Structures are given as structure tokens and as C-alpha cells.
Amino acid sequence: MKIRQAVEDFDLTELEKLHFDLESGGKHLRELVKERMEELNTHGKRICAVCGEEVGSEGIELTFGPKELRKKAHLCAYDCLEYFITQLRERQL
């Protein structure tokens, strides 16, 4: 889909949000483009954030962080999820 096509499919509310984002520096649009580029650069491969193994279809995807700085972590198993959450808690203390 071309950018022009995508913009034409937006309703007025979505266009107003996009316009506001662009007027205020395009932070959200920039982050969206960056995330998509990272997804495409991995060619569909997802790597566990804890152990570095390739995550298969049974993997876990965890989205975390404040709304404006959301991050995704891919985890291969529940033990890696547990370790990841433990490390997150320790950093917040």
C-alpha cells in the first residue's frame, strides 16, 4: 500500500491525530516507522530477549513501558518470561 492510499483510507479523526503528531515533531509516526523497519529487518525471525534463541510460533510477545515509549520483547518460554519480569522489577526499585 502506498502512503497516499493509506492517507486516503483514514477518517477525519485519524487524519487530525496524524496532523497533530506531524506538527509536534512526528514522534509517534517516527516510532511507528522505526518499529516496522525493525520487524522487516529481522525477516520474520524473532529472538528471545533473555537467552538469544530464536522464538517460534509458541513464543511470548510482551509489550511494556509507558504509552509513548512502548517496547516489545519476544520470549521463547515461561522461564525466560519470569526472568525478564524479575529483572524489570529490580530495575524499577
CYANA upper distance limits for C-alpha pairs under 8 A (distance plus 0.5 A):
  1 MET  CA      5 GLN  CA      6.83
  1 MET  CA      6 ALA  CA      7.23
  2 LYS  CA      6 ALA  CA      6.84
  3 ILE  CA      7 VAL  CA      6.67
  4 ARG  CA      8 GLU  CA      6.69
  5 GLN  CA      9 ASP  CA      6.87
  6 ALA  CA     10 PHE  CA      7.16
  7 VAL  CA     15 LEU  CA      8.01
 10 PHE  CA     14 GLU  CA      6.17
 10 PHE  CA     15 LEU  CA      6.57
 11 ASP  CA     15 LEU  CA      6.77
 12 LEU  CA     16 GLU  CA      6.61
 13 THR  CA     17 LYS  CA      6.82
 14 GLU  CA     18 LEU  CA      6.67
 15 LEU  CA     19 HIS  CA      6.46
 16 GLU  CA     20 PHE  CA      6.59
 17 LYS  CA     21 ASP  CA      6.66
 18 LEU  CA     22 LEU  CA      6.68
 18 LEU  CA     29 LEU  CA      8.26
 19 HIS  CA     23 GLU  CA      6.59
 20 PHE  CA     24 SER  CA      6.66
 21 ASP  CA     25 GLY  CA      6.90
 21 ASP  CA     26 GLY  CA      5.27
 21 ASP  CA     27 LYS  CA      7.16
 21 ASP  CA     28 HIS  CA      7.06
 21 ASP  CA     29 LEU  CA      7.63
 22 LEU  CA     26 GLY  CA      4.59
 22 LEU  CA     27 LYS  CA      8.15
 22 LEU  CA     29 LEU  CA      8.11
 26 GLY  CA     30 ARG  CA      6.38
 27 LYS  CA     31 GLU  CA      6.71
 28 HIS  CA     32 LEU  CA      6.62
 28 HIS  CA     68 GLU  CA      8.03
 29 LEU  CA     33 VAL  CA      6.68
 30 ARG  CA     34 LYS  CA      6.63
 31 GLU  CA     35 GLU  CA      6.62
 32 LEU  CA     36 ARG  CA      6.79
 33 VAL  CA     37 MET  CA      6.65
 34 LYS  CA     38 GLU  CA      6.74
 35 GLU  CA     39 GLU  CA      6.77
 36 ARG  CA     40 LEU  CA      6.76
 37 MET  CA     41 ASN  CA      6.53
 38 GLU  CA     42 THR  CA      6.94
 39 GLU  CA     43 HIS  CA      7.47
 39 GLU  CA     44 GLY  CA      7.38
 40 LEU  CA     44 GLY  CA      7.37
 42 THR  CA     46 ARG  CA      7.42
 45 LYS  CA     54 GLU  CA      7.31
 45 LYS  CA     55 VAL  CA      7.85
 46 ARG  CA     54 GLU  CA      6.26
 46 ARG  CA     55 VAL  CA      5.78
 46 ARG  CA     56 GLY  CA      8.07
 46 ARG  CA     74 HIS  CA      7.03
 47 ILE  CA     52 GLY  CA      6.02
 47 ILE  CA     53 GLU  CA      6.10
 47 ILE  CA     54 GLU  CA      5.00
 47 ILE  CA     55 VAL  CA      5.93
 47 ILE  CA     74 HIS  CA      6.87
 47 ILE  CA     75 LEU  CA      7.86
 47 ILE  CA     76 CYS  CA      8.44
 48 CYS  CA     52 GLY  CA      5.25
 48 CYS  CA     53 GLU  CA      5.85
 48 CYS  CA     54 GLU  CA      6.61
 48 CYS  CA     55 VAL  CA      6.35
 48 CYS  CA     73 ALA  CA      7.95
 48 CYS  CA     74 HIS  CA      5.62
 48 CYS  CA     75 LEU  CA      4.91
 48 CYS  CA     76 CYS  CA      6.03
 48 CYS  CA     80 CYS  CA      8.49
 49 ALA  CA     73 ALA  CA      6.45
 49 ALA  CA     74 HIS  CA      6.36
 49 ALA  CA     75 LEU  CA      6.45
 49 ALA  CA     84 PHE  CA      8.46
 50 VAL  CA     75 LEU  CA      7.47
 50 VAL  CA     80 CYS  CA      6.42
 50 VAL  CA     83 TYR  CA      8.12
 50 VAL  CA     84 PHE  CA      7.16
 51 CYS  CA     80 CYS  CA      7.74
 53 GLU  CA     76 CYS  CA      7.65
 54 GLU  CA     76 CYS  CA      7.79
 55 VAL  CA     59 GLY  CA      5.87
 55 VAL  CA     74 HIS  CA      7.51
 55 VAL  CA     75 LEU  CA      7.02
 55 VAL  CA     76 CYS  CA      5.40
 56 GLY  CA     76 CYS  CA      7.58
 58 GLU  CA     76 CYS  CA      7.87
 59 GLY  CA     74 HIS  CA      7.44
 59 GLY  CA     75 LEU  CA      6.23
 59 GLY  CA     76 CYS  CA      5.11
 59 GLY  CA     77 ALA  CA      6.79
 60 ILE  CA     74 HIS  CA      6.22
 60 ILE  CA     75 LEU  CA      5.51
 60 ILE  CA     76 CYS  CA      6.72
 60 ILE  CA     77 ALA  CA      7.48
 60 ILE  CA     81 LEU  CA      8.33
 61 GLU  CA     72 LYS  CA      7.22
 61 GLU  CA     73 ALA  CA      6.25
 61 GLU  CA     74 HIS  CA      5.09
 61 GLU  CA     75 LEU  CA      6.80
 62 LEU  CA     72 LYS  CA      6.07
 62 LEU  CA     73 ALA  CA      5.60
 62 LEU  CA     74 HIS  CA      6.82
 62 LEU  CA     75 LEU  CA      8.21
 63 THR  CA     70 ARG  CA      7.10
 63 THR  CA     71 LYS  CA      6.12
 63 THR  CA     72 LYS  CA      4.97
 63 THR  CA     73 ALA  CA      6.94
 64 PHE  CA     70 ARG  CA      6.13
 64 PHE  CA     71 LYS  CA      5.97
 64 PHE  CA     72 LYS  CA      6.95
 65 GLY  CA     69 LEU  CA      6.44
 65 GLY  CA     70 ARG  CA      5.32
 65 GLY  CA     71 LYS  CA      6.63
 66 PRO  CA     70 ARG  CA      6.31
 75 LEU  CA     80 CYS  CA      6.64
 75 LEU  CA     81 LEU  CA      6.62
 76 CYS  CA     80 CYS  CA      7.21
 76 CYS  CA     81 LEU  CA      8.42
 77 ALA  CA     81 LEU  CA      6.92
 78 TYR  CA     82 GLU  CA      6.58
 79 ASP  CA     83 TYR  CA      6.72
 80 CYS  CA     84 PHE  CA      6.51
 81 LEU  CA     85 ILE  CA      6.67
 82 GLU  CA     86 THR  CA      6.64
 83 TYR  CA     87 GLN  CA      6.71
 84 PHE  CA     88 LEU  CA      6.73
 85 ILE  CA     89 ARG  CA      6.67
 86 THR  CA     90 GLU  CA      6.79
 87 GLN  CA     91 ARG  CA      6.82
 88 LEU  CA     92 GLN  CA      6.95
 89 ARG  CA     93 LEU  CA      7.14
